[in-house]
Amino acid sequence: TESLGQAHPEMDERRVLSIQSHVVRGYVGNRSAVFPLEVLGFEVDFVNSVQLCTHTGYEHVKGQVLGSEDLRTLFEGLKLNELISDYTHLLTGYIGSKSFLGEVLSVVKELKAKCPGLVYVCDPVMGDNGQLYVPADLKSVYREQFVPVADILTPNQFELEILSETTIKTEADAFQALASLQKRGAKDVVLSSSDFPGKKPNTMVILGRSRAGKSFRIEIPRLPVSFVGSGDVFACLMLAWSSQHADDLQLACEKTVSSLQAILKRTTEAAKVRAGDSKPTVCDLELRLVQSKADIENPGQINGEMVDS
């Protein structure tokens, strides 16, 4: 299979501005997104909304938080050097404060005005498994101000419930929620992970609805481990593959899921080896991203199915 970069040599003209978290050790936020994007031929400029020693699943977490004025200063520097007109994509992930999120919105609007055709991929990182891990006042900002400007939106089930203000218990509920976000302005919407049952036991369902109104589902084995940073990988790969398959959201999602599943399986196997007879630690379960370079470049085949919704 040809990789994205091989098939499209002009990919070196694609430039992403990625605004999300950073860790010194491990893979989450920009540490999860920059490597796959660069492997797939993108130039990546990144702003770290926080810089932490590790992700927050570790016992001790120390680091710094970038303020909204700091983001404004960095973006102003890029503007003064006339370096903001060639972005083709904007990617945002974890943002920890309302003031910083407001400044991100200003960046979104300015880049969209300055860069014709800019694609904004919004991963509305708010929480998972019923647990909110950002301040509650960010919910309404994402719902009211980010949904309308997102070209691709990649919430998990918990985040989709927040954005749509609904409870999701079935696939039909989820499709209805995705459609409601499109009515409010989002173009392509993808449910990156779900808790409701699939058609087969021990599976997880990923759903999508394109701007053309086409709906699809992908059902994959549910791995018996929780991972940190996998949603960030999902969002960056959706950005990459949707740039090649702009009119086929399902195919872009299939390639994304294929690579991510390969990464997670390799991570699970490596964690078992490292842990031996013990339970894998959070360190053992850090994503094996670099070791999965070939799977990122050349995803295997996963077949989803079209759905009437």
C-alpha positions as CSV (number, residue, x, y, z in Angstrom):
1,T,0.0,0.0,0.0
2,E,1.3,3.5,-0.9
3,S,1.7,5.8,2.1
4,L,0.1,9.2,2.1
5,G,3.4,11.0,1.5
6,Q,4.5,8.7,-1.3
7,A,1.1,8.9,-3.1
8,H,1.1,12.7,-2.7
9,P,4.5,14.3,-3.0
10,E,2.9,17.7,-2.7
11,M,2.2,16.9,0.9
12,D,5.3,18.8,1.8
13,E,3.1,21.9,1.2
14,R,0.7,20.9,3.9
15,R,1.3,22.8,7.2
16,V,-0.5,22.2,10.5
17,L,-0.7,24.5,13.5
18,S,-1.4,22.2,16.5
19,I,-2.4,23.6,19.8
20,Q,-2.6,21.1,22.6
21,S,-0.8,19.7,25.7
22,H,2.7,18.4,25.9
23,V,4.5,15.9,28.2
24,V,8.3,15.4,28.6
25,R,7.9,11.7,29.0
26,G,5.2,9.6,27.3
27,Y,2.6,10.2,24.6
28,V,-0.3,12.6,24.9
29,G,-1.4,15.8,23.2
30,N,1.2,17.1,20.8
31,R,3.5,14.2,21.7
32,S,0.9,11.9,20.2
33,A,0.1,14.1,17.2
34,V,3.3,15.6,15.9
35,F,5.2,12.4,15.1
36,P,2.4,10.8,13.0
37,L,1.7,14.0,11.1
38,E,5.4,14.4,10.3
39,V,5.7,10.8,9.3
40,L,2.8,11.4,6.9
41,G,4.5,14.4,5.3
42,F,3.1,17.4,7.1
43,E,5.0,20.3,8.4
44,V,3.9,20.7,12.0
45,D,4.1,23.9,14.0
46,F,3.0,23.3,17.6
47,V,2.0,25.3,20.7
48,N,1.9,23.5,24.0
49,S,-1.1,24.6,26.1
50,V,0.6,22.9,29.1
51,Q,4.0,21.4,29.6
52,L,4.0,18.6,32.1
53,C,6.5,16.0,33.2
54,T,4.0,13.2,32.4
55,H,0.3,12.8,31.8
56,T,-2.0,13.1,34.8
57,G,-2.3,9.3,35.3
58,Y,1.0,9.3,37.1
59,E,1.3,9.7,40.8
60,H,3.3,13.0,40.6
61,V,2.6,15.6,37.9
62,K,4.6,18.8,37.7
63,G,4.9,21.4,35.0
64,Q,3.8,24.7,33.6
65,V,0.6,26.1,32.1
66,L,0.7,28.4,29.1
67,G,-1.5,31.5,29.7
68,S,-3.9,33.1,27.2
69,E,-1.6,36.1,26.9
70,D,1.3,33.8,26.2
71,L,-0.6,32.3,23.3
72,R,-1.5,35.7,22.0
73,T,2.2,36.7,22.2
74,L,3.3,33.6,20.2
75,F,0.7,34.1,17.5
76,E,1.5,37.8,17.3
77,G,5.1,36.9,16.7
78,L,4.1,34.6,13.8
79,K,2.0,37.4,12.3
80,L,4.7,40.0,12.6
81,N,7.1,37.6,10.7
82,E,4.3,37.1,8.1
83,L,4.2,33.3,8.8
84,I,0.5,32.6,9.2
85,S,-0.8,32.7,5.6
86,D,0.4,29.2,4.6
87,Y,-1.4,27.0,7.1
88,T,-3.6,24.3,5.5
89,H,-4.8,22.8,8.8
90,L,-5.4,23.7,12.4
91,L,-5.6,21.1,15.1
92,T,-6.7,21.7,18.7
93,G,-6.8,19.3,21.6
94,Y,-6.6,19.7,25.4
95,I,-7.1,23.3,26.6
96,G,-7.3,23.8,30.4
97,S,-8.9,27.2,30.9
98,K,-11.7,29.3,29.5
99,S,-9.4,32.3,28.9
100,F,-7.0,30.2,26.9
101,L,-9.9,28.6,25.0
102,G,-11.1,32.0,24.1
103,E,-7.8,33.0,22.7
104,V,-7.7,29.7,20.7
105,L,-11.1,30.7,19.2
106,S,-9.5,34.0,18.1
107,V,-6.7,32.0,16.4
108,V,-9.3,29.8,14.6
109,K,-11.2,32.8,13.3
110,E,-8.1,34.7,12.2
111,L,-6.5,31.7,10.4
112,K,-9.8,30.9,8.7
113,A,-9.9,34.5,7.4
114,K,-6.2,34.5,6.4
115,C,-5.9,31.0,4.9
116,P,-8.5,30.1,2.3
117,G,-9.5,26.5,2.5
118,L,-8.0,26.0,6.0
119,V,-9.3,22.8,7.5
120,Y,-9.9,23.0,11.3
121,V,-9.9,19.7,13.1
122,C,-11.3,20.2,16.6
123,D,-10.9,17.4,19.2
124,P,-13.1,18.8,22.0
125,V,-11.1,17.3,24.9
126,M,-13.3,17.6,28.0
127,G,-13.3,14.1,29.6
128,D,-14.1,10.5,29.2
129,N,-16.1,7.6,30.8
130,G,-18.4,10.1,32.6
131,Q,-15.5,12.1,34.1
132,L,-14.9,15.7,33.3
133,Y,-11.2,16.8,33.4
134,V,-11.5,20.4,32.4
135,P,-13.3,23.2,34.1
136,A,-17.1,23.0,33.7
137,D,-17.3,26.4,32.1
138,L,-15.6,25.1,29.0
139,K,-18.6,23.0,28.1
140,S,-20.7,25.9,26.8
141,V,-17.8,27.5,25.0
142,Y,-17.2,24.3,23.0
143,R,-20.9,23.8,22.4
144,E,-21.7,27.3,21.4
145,Q,-18.6,28.7,19.8
146,F,-16.4,25.8,18.5
147,V,-19.0,23.4,17.1
148,P,-20.1,26.0,14.5
149,V,-16.5,26.6,13.2
150,A,-15.2,23.0,13.2
151,D,-14.6,21.3,9.8
152,I,-13.9,18.0,11.5
153,L,-15.1,17.3,15.0
154,T,-13.9,14.2,16.9
155,P,-15.6,13.8,20.3
156,N,-15.7,10.6,22.3
157,Q,-19.1,9.5,23.6
158,F,-18.9,11.5,26.8
159,E,-18.0,14.7,24.9
160,L,-20.7,14.1,22.3
161,E,-23.2,13.9,25.1
162,I,-22.0,17.3,26.4
163,L,-22.0,18.9,23.0
164,S,-25.4,17.6,22.0
165,E,-26.9,17.9,25.5
166,T,-28.3,14.4,25.2
167,T,-27.9,11.0,26.8
168,I,-26.5,8.3,24.4
169,K,-27.4,4.7,25.1
170,T,-27.6,3.4,21.5
171,E,-26.2,3.8,18.1
172,A,-29.3,5.6,17.0
173,D,-28.9,8.1,19.8
174,A,-25.3,8.7,18.7
175,F,-26.2,9.3,15.1
176,Q,-28.9,11.7,16.2
177,A,-26.4,13.6,18.3
178,L,-23.9,13.8,15.5
179,A,-26.6,15.2,13.2
180,S,-27.5,17.8,15.7
181,L,-23.9,19.1,15.8
182,Q,-24.0,19.4,12.0
183,K,-27.2,21.4,12.2
184,R,-25.2,23.8,14.4
185,G,-22.4,24.2,11.9
186,A,-19.9,21.3,12.2
187,K,-19.2,19.8,8.8
188,D,-17.8,16.3,9.3
189,V,-18.4,14.6,12.7
190,V,-16.8,11.4,14.0
191,L,-17.5,9.6,17.2
192,S,-14.0,8.4,18.2
193,S,-15.0,5.9,20.9
194,S,-18.2,4.6,22.4
195,D,-19.6,2.7,25.4
196,F,-22.8,1.3,23.9
197,P,-22.8,-2.3,22.7
198,G,-21.9,-3.2,19.1
199,K,-23.5,-6.0,17.1
200,K,-20.9,-8.4,18.2
201,P,-19.7,-9.1,21.8
202,N,-16.6,-7.3,23.1
203,T,-16.5,-4.7,20.3
204,M,-16.5,-0.9,20.1
205,V,-18.3,1.1,17.5
206,I,-17.0,4.2,15.8
207,L,-19.5,6.3,13.9
208,G,-19.2,9.1,11.4
209,R,-21.4,11.5,9.5
210,S,-20.0,13.4,6.6
211,R,-21.0,16.9,5.5
212,A,-22.8,15.3,2.6
213,G,-25.1,13.5,5.1
214,K,-23.5,10.0,4.6
215,S,-23.4,8.0,7.8
216,F,-21.1,5.0,8.5
217,R,-20.1,2.7,11.3
218,I,-16.9,0.8,12.0
219,E,-16.9,-2.0,14.6
220,I,-13.6,-3.1,16.1
221,P,-12.5,-5.4,18.9
222,R,-12.6,-3.7,22.3
223,L,-9.2,-4.0,23.9
224,P,-9.2,-4.9,27.7
225,V,-7.0,-1.9,28.6
226,S,-7.5,1.9,28.9
227,F,-5.0,4.0,27.0
228,V,-4.0,7.7,27.4
229,G,-3.3,9.7,24.3
230,S,-5.2,7.4,21.9
231,G,-7.8,10.1,21.2
232,D,-5.1,12.6,20.3
233,V,-3.7,10.1,17.8
234,F,-7.2,9.5,16.4
235,A,-7.7,13.2,15.7
236,C,-4.3,13.8,14.0
237,L,-4.7,10.8,11.8
238,M,-8.2,11.9,10.8
239,L,-6.7,15.2,9.8
240,A,-4.0,13.5,7.7
241,W,-6.2,10.9,5.9
242,S,-9.1,13.3,5.4
243,S,-6.7,15.6,3.6
244,Q,-6.1,12.8,1.0
245,H,-9.7,11.6,1.0
246,A,-11.5,14.9,1.3
247,D,-14.7,13.4,-0.3
248,D,-14.6,10.1,1.6
249,L,-14.8,10.5,5.3
250,Q,-15.5,6.8,5.8
251,L,-12.2,5.8,4.1
252,A,-10.3,8.4,6.0
253,C,-11.7,7.0,9.2
254,E,-11.0,3.4,8.2
255,K,-7.3,4.2,7.7
256,T,-7.3,6.1,11.0
257,V,-8.8,3.3,12.9
258,S,-6.5,0.7,11.3
259,S,-3.4,2.5,12.3
260,L,-4.6,3.3,15.8
261,Q,-5.7,-0.4,16.4
262,A,-2.2,-1.5,15.3
263,I,-0.6,1.0,17.8
264,L,-2.9,-0.1,20.6
265,K,-2.3,-3.8,20.0
266,R,1.5,-3.3,19.9
267,T,1.2,-1.2,23.1
268,T,-0.8,-3.9,24.9
269,E,1.6,-6.7,23.9
270,A,4.7,-4.6,25.0
271,A,3.0,-3.8,28.3
272,K,2.4,-7.5,29.0
273,V,6.1,-8.2,28.3
274,R,7.3,-5.4,30.5
275,A,4.9,-6.2,33.4
276,G,5.5,-9.9,33.4
277,D,3.2,-11.4,36.1
278,S,2.2,-8.0,37.5
279,K,-0.4,-5.6,36.3
280,P,0.9,-3.2,33.7
281,T,1.7,0.3,35.1
282,V,0.8,3.6,33.5
283,C,4.4,3.7,32.2
284,D,4.1,0.2,30.7
285,L,1.0,1.4,28.8
286,E,2.6,4.5,27.1
287,L,1.7,4.3,23.4
288,R,4.3,2.5,21.3
289,L,4.1,5.2,18.7
290,V,7.6,5.2,17.2
291,Q,7.6,1.4,17.0
292,S,4.4,1.7,14.9
293,K,5.8,4.0,12.2
294,A,5.1,1.5,9.4
295,D,1.5,1.1,10.5
296,I,1.0,4.9,10.5
297,E,2.5,5.2,7.0
298,N,0.7,2.1,5.6
299,P,-2.6,1.3,7.4
300,G,-4.1,-2.1,6.9
301,Q,-7.6,-2.6,5.6
302,I,-10.6,-2.2,7.9
303,N,-14.0,-2.1,6.3
304,G,-16.8,-0.1,7.8
305,E,-20.4,0.0,6.5
306,M,-22.7,2.7,5.3
307,V,-25.7,3.3,7.5
308,D,-29.1,5.0,7.0
309,S,-29.5,7.4,9.9
